Amino acid sequence: MDYEYRTQGVCSRRILFSVEDNKVKNVFFDGGCNGNGKGVSALIEGMDVDEAISRIKGIRCGMKMTSCPDQLAQALEQTKNAG
């Protein structure tokens, strides 16, 4: 299933991704640091949703209370709670 998550408190505007058989697929950060977004996307690709959440939840960016990876974790948690 395809999802769109509107981010808060980070440079990226939204995160597009899919979840298939409880695996994270096709992550795309719209805006933000291009290289970091691509790096996170490549590392998370095919990872179990729960494993991805446990690895990236709570990561902060500088003085911000969140980060793009943390926003992805929040998005993934939302998909779990919706299903």
C-alpha positions, 0 to 999 in steps of 0.5 A: 500500500502507498502512503504519503506523510506530511512532515513536521519540524524538518526540512523535507515537506513529505515522505512517500513510501509503500509497505508490502508484506510488512516491509518498507519500500520505495521511500522518497523524501520530498525536499530536505537534504537530498543525499541524506534522504537517499541514504536513509531510503537505501538503508531502510528499503526492504526492512521490516517495519518494526525493525525500521521504527526501532532503528530510526525513532528518536533520531534528532537533527541538530537542535530540532526535536525530530529529524527526517528519519524520526519523521519516517518512523512516525509515519510507519507507526501511523500506518501500523495503527491505521491497519 
